[in-house]
């Protein structure tokens, strides 16, 4: 499935590869800032003059501007790559449908094909955009932040291992459940589109036989079913954030308690180290929240991707189908 979809990247391969590389540069710059800031805090505590700290402050400004440049460039390349991928995928799907016979179209139904060309491709586009930027940035930020925490203090960093194990189990369970629900949600979209299409094409028949009330009820039932399935899925998905916030803020409380004892008690940790640990902890929290967003989007898009690939892999029942000879102008 992934190989089939990646075939639609084509002329946007360069910007697709460039985006993760730019994101890597952005993450490296962001990871350096709290570490340098910790040294500045310790220097201020020891009574260092302001003039002696100016070179370090200038270095921080330079790193921040470099991170900003990497992030802006990654946003530009990511938008070009995702929109170009969606354009090519929509074109490939449209051209494939042009080779179908009536039997192929009846197998999928016109309403389902419309949903795959619109809603499904939009979902895949959003997932692709997250995959080449957020799905790269969040794990890198998580790994680097955890590595810096380990470097600062090994004992305090072990609290994150238990938290990560707990979050993996919870998020994995939610993903497995919601994946099945989202598959049913897209079938409800097909039913809704079918109801609209039938009323548009057969409006004369509906009015002639006074079937407006029946068609209204049919449309309302389709929308109600779609709403119920979507609400049920979103209720499960939204549980990611409170679980993660509870876990990470519990880690912050433990770090504050144990870190304060280390500073006041045996002096094995400095105030700057504790402040940098708080910064890296918040970055870990943001990374986990972003990863949960990616999981939700990928869960939704996986069902859409399967539906798109079904059409792309379908063989026409015509004896000698011809590809469309026209081209869509960019």
Wavefront OBJ file of the C-alpha trace (Angstrom):
o trace
v 0.000 0.000 0.000
v 2.734 2.475 0.948
v 4.709 1.668 -2.194
v 1.662 2.352 -4.348
v 0.998 5.698 -2.667
v 4.648 6.780 -2.721
v 4.601 6.364 -6.490
v 2.573 9.585 -6.634
v 5.383 11.692 -5.141
v 7.401 11.713 -8.380
v 8.622 15.266 -9.145
v 8.237 16.320 -5.497
v 10.802 13.838 -4.192
v 13.493 16.493 -3.603
v 11.346 18.674 -1.329
v 10.066 15.541 0.413
v 13.619 14.498 1.297
v 14.681 18.051 2.146
v 11.937 18.493 4.769
v 13.203 15.871 7.289
v 16.771 17.153 6.884
v 15.699 20.713 7.661
v 13.670 19.454 10.614
v 16.767 17.653 11.911
v 18.726 20.905 11.849
v 15.900 22.689 13.669
v 15.769 20.054 16.422
v 19.554 20.077 16.958
v 19.514 23.857 17.407
v 16.603 23.687 19.847
v 18.311 21.011 21.930
v 21.425 23.179 22.349
v 19.589 26.193 23.786
v 18.551 24.774 27.231
v 21.997 23.257 27.761
v 23.739 26.591 27.160
v 21.096 28.388 29.233
v 21.859 26.108 32.193
v 25.510 27.209 32.124
v 24.414 30.852 32.048
v 22.163 30.347 35.097
v 24.981 28.738 37.053
v 27.318 31.549 35.983
v 24.837 34.190 37.186
v 24.503 32.345 40.493
v 28.302 32.365 40.911
v 28.410 36.148 40.362
v 29.783 36.314 36.822
v 29.749 39.806 35.281
v 27.291 40.601 32.522
v 30.035 41.599 30.091
v 31.610 38.155 30.418
v 28.328 36.514 29.449
v 27.738 38.551 26.276
v 29.507 36.058 23.946
v 27.342 33.227 25.304
v 24.206 35.346 24.898
v 25.185 36.156 21.318
v 25.685 32.457 20.635
v 22.171 31.757 21.974
v 20.683 34.399 19.664
v 22.552 32.949 16.687
v 21.346 29.414 17.468
v 17.758 30.629 17.886
v 17.833 32.443 14.522
v 19.318 29.377 12.855
v 16.566 27.218 14.319
v 13.976 29.709 13.049
v 15.467 29.586 9.548
v 15.452 25.770 9.518
v 11.840 25.679 10.745
v 10.616 28.216 8.167
v 12.356 26.378 5.334
v 10.917 23.046 6.534
v 7.407 24.533 6.541
v 7.797 25.749 2.950
v 9.170 22.466 1.604
v 6.590 20.476 3.564
v 3.686 22.425 2.057
v 5.054 21.996 -1.464
v 5.627 18.273 -0.959
v 2.214 17.499 0.580
v 0.183 19.567 -1.888
v 2.147 18.170 -4.827
v 1.693 14.629 -3.551
v -2.078 15.157 -3.220
v -2.235 16.652 -6.719
v -0.441 13.677 -8.268
v -2.455 11.173 -6.252
v -5.746 12.798 -7.245
v -4.653 12.798 -10.885
v -3.597 9.139 -10.761
v -6.886 8.137 -9.169
v -8.932 10.155 -11.644
v -7.080 8.699 -14.630
v -7.512 5.204 -13.228
v -11.283 5.679 -12.932
v -11.391 6.759 -16.592
v -10.298 3.241 -17.589
v -13.082 1.542 -15.585
v -16.037 -0.159 -17.130
v -19.564 0.188 -15.790
v -19.025 -3.062 -13.902
v -15.992 -1.593 -12.093
v -17.868 1.578 -11.219
v -20.839 -0.424 -9.907
v -18.460 -2.432 -7.718
v -17.265 0.690 -5.893
v -20.355 2.880 -6.487
v -20.155 6.456 -7.731
v -20.598 7.929 -4.247
v -17.683 5.898 -2.911
v -15.437 7.025 -5.767
v -16.334 10.654 -5.063
v -15.443 10.180 -1.392
v -12.111 8.608 -2.312
v -11.270 11.474 -4.667
v -12.064 14.140 -2.056
v -12.212 13.234 1.637
v -9.870 10.242 1.482
v -7.170 12.066 -0.479
v -7.409 15.050 1.871
v -6.859 12.731 4.845
v -3.875 11.089 3.156
v -2.445 14.513 2.315
v -2.656 15.622 5.952
v -1.052 12.373 7.104
v 1.745 12.746 4.541
v 2.409 16.311 5.678
v 2.643 15.133 9.293
v 4.778 12.136 8.312
v 7.550 14.181 6.683
v 7.618 16.936 9.302
v 5.890 16.347 12.644
v 6.448 12.574 12.626
v 10.150 13.266 12.083
v 10.479 16.212 14.439
v 8.649 14.720 17.428
v 10.654 11.460 17.754
v 13.928 13.332 17.174
v 13.010 15.918 19.803
v 11.943 13.142 22.180
v 15.182 11.188 21.700
v 17.478 14.204 21.964
v 15.623 15.593 24.995
v 15.801 12.260 26.780
v 19.496 11.916 25.892
v 20.221 15.361 27.325
v 18.284 14.484 30.474
v 20.367 11.315 30.807
v 23.542 13.368 30.377
v 22.494 15.879 33.046
v 21.301 13.354 35.628
v 20.928 9.611 35.062
v 18.850 8.920 38.179
v 16.135 11.489 37.439
v 15.945 10.474 33.792
v 14.906 6.923 34.682
v 11.463 8.234 35.638
v 10.775 8.878 31.949
v 11.307 5.213 31.033
v 8.375 4.111 33.179
v 6.251 6.956 31.795
v 7.074 6.098 28.187
v 6.243 2.422 28.700
v 2.883 3.377 30.193
v 2.087 5.782 27.357
v 3.001 3.249 24.663
v 0.538 0.738 26.099
v -2.284 3.292 26.443
v -1.821 4.941 23.032
v -1.418 1.571 21.302
v -4.670 0.312 22.794
v -6.546 3.442 21.709
v -5.133 3.186 18.182
v -6.245 -0.421 17.730
v -9.799 0.415 18.798
v -10.163 3.649 16.814
v -8.752 2.132 13.613
v -11.773 -0.161 13.338
v -14.181 2.675 14.078
v -12.717 5.026 11.459
v -13.092 2.284 8.837
v -16.828 2.324 9.548
v -16.909 6.151 9.520
v -15.801 6.311 5.888
v -18.480 3.833 4.906
v -20.978 6.232 6.465
v -19.552 8.970 4.223
v -20.298 6.755 1.240
v -23.898 6.317 2.392
v -24.258 10.078 2.818
v -22.863 10.832 -0.636
v -25.082 8.160 -2.154
v -28.165 9.744 -0.609
v -27.244 13.176 -1.973
v -26.427 11.798 -5.418
v -29.688 9.858 -5.678
v -31.709 12.950 -4.799
v -29.861 15.133 -7.299
v -30.158 12.711 -10.212
v -33.720 11.605 -9.417
v -35.224 14.860 -8.211
v -38.032 14.709 -10.812
v -39.003 11.187 -9.724
v -38.919 12.158 -6.043
v -41.229 15.101 -6.630
v -43.493 13.174 -8.995
v -44.145 10.404 -6.455
v -44.167 12.783 -3.449
v -41.223 11.063 -1.761
v -39.686 14.175 -0.172
v -40.412 13.066 3.408
v -38.946 9.619 2.803
v -35.782 11.051 1.228
v -35.421 13.607 4.018
v -35.625 10.833 6.603
v -33.128 8.768 4.645
v -30.652 11.675 4.522
v -31.130 12.456 8.229
v -30.511 8.816 9.148
v -27.264 8.845 7.152
v -26.055 12.028 8.859
v -27.046 10.751 12.315
v -25.140 7.508 11.779
v -22.095 9.455 10.622
v -22.300 11.767 13.639
v -22.620 8.898 16.132
v -19.629 7.014 14.703
v -17.480 10.169 14.531
v -18.319 11.199 18.102
v -17.574 7.696 19.365
v -14.177 7.686 17.649
v -13.264 11.211 18.787
v -14.145 10.384 22.407
v -11.609 7.599 22.371
v -8.966 9.607 20.525
v -9.243 12.615 22.842
v -8.200 10.422 25.773
v -4.603 10.643 24.512
v -3.991 14.165 25.758
v -5.218 13.867 29.374
v -3.336 10.599 29.807
v -0.111 12.134 28.496
v -0.473 15.319 30.504
v -1.114 13.361 33.694
v 1.938 11.188 33.047
v 4.366 13.960 32.155
v 3.273 16.364 34.881
v 3.668 13.532 37.376
v 7.239 13.218 36.117
v 7.729 16.964 36.617
v 6.584 16.700 40.240
v 8.969 13.812 40.862
v 11.854 15.708 39.243
v 11.104 18.801 41.353
v 11.000 16.778 44.556
v 14.066 14.615 43.933
v 16.024 17.434 42.235
v 15.482 19.806 45.159
v 16.861 17.184 47.546
v 19.926 16.733 45.313
v 20.586 20.481 45.207
v 20.053 21.166 48.903
v 21.297 17.834 50.241
v 24.494 16.538 48.664
v 24.906 19.189 45.935
v 25.064 16.586 43.157
v 22.931 18.829 40.944
v 23.011 22.558 40.235
v 20.108 24.970 39.830
v 20.918 25.402 36.141
v 20.769 21.629 35.622
v 17.345 21.464 37.255
v 16.032 24.340 35.114
v 17.306 22.684 31.938
v 15.672 19.433 33.033
v 12.348 21.262 33.289
v 12.830 22.644 29.771
v 13.651 19.236 28.336
v 10.690 17.754 30.198
v 8.326 20.236 28.562
v 9.853 19.428 25.193
v 9.237 15.756 25.867
v 5.620 16.611 26.724
v 5.181 18.554 23.483
v 6.810 15.739 21.521
v 4.441 13.187 23.020
v 1.437 15.386 22.264
v 2.587 15.801 18.668
v 3.148 12.058 18.343
v -0.391 11.447 19.567
v -1.696 13.854 16.911
v 0.274 11.963 14.285
v -1.150 8.666 15.544
v -4.685 10.020 15.287
v -4.138 11.344 11.775
v -2.389 8.186 10.631
v -5.216 6.098 12.100
v -7.750 8.079 10.102
v -5.611 8.173 6.969
v -4.836 4.442 7.006
v -8.470 3.664 6.267
v -8.513 6.311 3.531
v -5.249 4.999 2.076
v -6.634 1.468 1.837
v -9.691 2.741 -0.006
v -7.549 4.707 -2.462
v -5.199 1.792 -3.119
v -8.200 -0.462 -3.760
v -9.113 1.728 -6.729
v -5.526 2.088 -7.965
v -4.981 -1.689 -7.838
v -8.340 -2.515 -9.440
v -8.070 -4.070 -12.889
v -10.463 -2.838 -15.513
v -12.918 -5.389 -16.862
v -12.587 -3.873 -20.333
v -10.732 -5.981 -22.892
v -8.273 -3.230 -23.830
v -8.667 -0.184 -21.568
v -6.966 2.983 -22.780
v -5.463 5.597 -20.555
v -6.854 9.127 -21.008
v -4.905 10.999 -23.698
v -5.466 14.414 -22.163
v -3.378 16.042 -19.459
v -4.444 18.257 -16.601
v -2.569 21.564 -16.686
v -0.895 22.652 -13.466
l 1 2 3 4 5 6 7 8 9 10 11 12 13 14 15 16 17 18 19 20 21 22 23 24 25 26 27 28 29 30 31 32 33 34 35 36 37 38 39 40 41 42 43 44 45 46 47 48 49 50 51 52 53 54 55 56 57 58 59 60 61 62 63 64 65 66 67 68 69 70 71 72 73 74 75 76 77 78 79 80 81 82 83 84 85 86 87 88 89 90 91 92 93 94 95 96 97 98 99 100 101 102 103 104 105 106 107 108 109 110 111 112 113 114 115 116 117 118 119 120 121 122 123 124 125 126 127 128 129 130 131 132 133 134 135 136 137 138 139 140 141 142 143 144 145 146 147 148 149 150 151 152 153 154 155 156 157 158 159 160 161 162 163 164 165 166 167 168 169 170 171 172 173 174 175 176 177 178 179 180 181 182 183 184 185 186 187 188 189 190 191 192 193 194 195 196 197 198 199 200 201 202 203 204 205 206 207 208 209 210 211 212 213 214 215 216 217 218 219 220 221 222 223 224 225 226 227 228 229 230 231 232 233 234 235 236 237 238 239 240 241 242 243 244 245 246 247 248 249 250 251 252 253 254 255 256 257 258 259 260 261 262 263 264 265 266 267 268 269 270 271 272 273 274 275 276 277 278 279 280 281 282 283 284 285 286 287 288 289 290 291 292 293 294 295 296 297 298 299 300 301 302 303 304 305 306 307 308 309 310 311 312 313 314 315 316 317 318 319 320 321 322 323 324 325 326 327 328 329 330
